[in-house]
Amino acid sequence: MAEVSNEAMATVAQKAPVTAERSVRSDLDTKLPKPYLPRAVVAPDTENINGTRDHKHNGMSVLQQHAAFFDQDNDGVIFLSEMFRGFRAIGFNVFASLFFTILIHGTMSYATLPNIHKVKHGSDFGTYDTEGRFIPANLENIFSKYAHTAPDKLTFGELWNMTQANRNAFDFFGWIASKLEWGVLYLLARGRWFFIERSCETML
């Protein structure tokens, strides 16, 4: 096999300044085995290479597990009442819980039949693939590209810039969905200094 040149591995192009502004990690393969490999049942990162300790995946895809929190009777269907109770359980008030429940069910419930992976929309970050598998490298690159205040956190401004930068042309639904999803996560997960912690991102 031929030796790989430095140029072949370059992540910055001189005449494309955005490649320097939004840097990607080149050390992932030393910290996480096959970071480019979509994971079907576990969501690892550089700090937890085997995913969440003692977490039971029950044969579900990572995206299914993400949604399973709201399936409180474990029957594979998330009803309006279950989603409402789920939002209340994670700390949203009655009005916000009702709003998010109606919004999510109104825009996504039909599309998810018979599987949650069908609701993946454009203008996202590729953390999940179109089959609901988790891609660790794409999670790590969110922070290397956009977390400039702190390496493992996102401020609201950085979050806004990130969702702007990842818009696909004419993908109006995706633009709105991405802003809403990250906005809800920010309201839920922001810390004392109004950051989204790196460990919270896999909720999306």
Secondary structure in CASP SS format (residue, H / E / C, confidence):
PFRMAT SS
TARGET T0000
AUTHOR 0000-0000-0000
METHOD secondary structure of the structure
MODEL  1
M C 1.00
A C 1.00
E C 1.00
V C 1.00
S C 1.00
N C 1.00
E H 1.00
A H 1.00
M H 1.00
A C 1.00
T C 1.00
V C 1.00
A E 1.00
Q C 1.00
K C 1.00
A E 1.00
P C 1.00
V H 1.00
T H 1.00
A H 1.00
E H 1.00
R C 1.00
S C 1.00
V C 1.00
R C 1.00
S C 1.00
D C 1.00
L H 1.00
D H 1.00
T H 1.00
K H 1.00
L C 1.00
P C 1.00
K C 1.00
P C 1.00
Y C 1.00
L C 1.00
P C 1.00
R E 1.00
A C 1.00
V C 1.00
V C 1.00
A C 1.00
P C 1.00
D E 1.00
T C 1.00
E C 1.00
N E 1.00
I C 1.00
N C 1.00
G C 1.00
T C 1.00
R C 1.00
D C 1.00
H C 1.00
K C 1.00
H C 1.00
N C 1.00
G C 1.00
M C 1.00
S C 1.00
V H 1.00
L H 1.00
Q H 1.00
Q H 1.00
H H 1.00
A H 1.00
A H 1.00
F C 1.00
F C 1.00
D C 1.00
Q C 1.00
D C 1.00
N C 1.00
D C 1.00
G C 1.00
V C 1.00
I C 1.00
F C 1.00
L H 1.00
S H 1.00
E H 1.00
M H 1.00
F H 1.00
R H 1.00
G H 1.00
F H 1.00
R H 1.00
A H 1.00
I C 1.00
G C 1.00
F C 1.00
N C 1.00
V H 1.00
F H 1.00
A H 1.00
S H 1.00
L H 1.00
F H 1.00
F H 1.00
T H 1.00
I H 1.00
L H 1.00
I H 1.00
H H 1.00
G H 1.00
T H 1.00
M H 1.00
S C 1.00
Y C 1.00
A C 1.00
T C 1.00
L C 1.00
P C 1.00
N C 1.00
I H 1.00
H H 1.00
K H 1.00
V H 1.00
K C 1.00
H C 1.00
G C 1.00
S C 1.00
D C 1.00
F C 1.00
G C 1.00
T C 1.00
Y E 1.00
D C 1.00
T C 1.00
E C 1.00
G C 1.00
R C 1.00
F E 1.00
I C 1.00
P H 1.00
A H 1.00
N H 1.00
L H 1.00
E H 1.00
N H 1.00
I H 1.00
F H 1.00
S H 1.00
K H 1.00
Y H 1.00
A C 1.00
H C 1.00
T C 1.00
A E 1.00
P C 1.00
D C 1.00
K E 1.00
L E 1.00
T E 1.00
F H 1.00
G H 1.00
E H 1.00
L H 1.00
W H 1.00
N H 1.00
M H 1.00
T H 1.00
Q H 1.00
A H 1.00
N C 1.00
R C 1.00
N C 1.00
A C 1.00
F C 1.00
D C 1.00
F H 1.00
F H 1.00
G H 1.00
W H 1.00
I H 1.00
A H 1.00
S H 1.00
K H 1.00
L H 1.00
E H 1.00
W H 1.00
G H 1.00
V H 1.00
L H 1.00
Y H 1.00
L H 1.00
L H 1.00
A H 1.00
R C 1.00
G C 1.00
R C 1.00
W C 1.00
F C 1.00
F E 1.00
I E 1.00
E E 1.00
R H 1.00
S H 1.00
C H 1.00
E H 1.00
T H 1.00
M H 1.00
L C 1.00
END
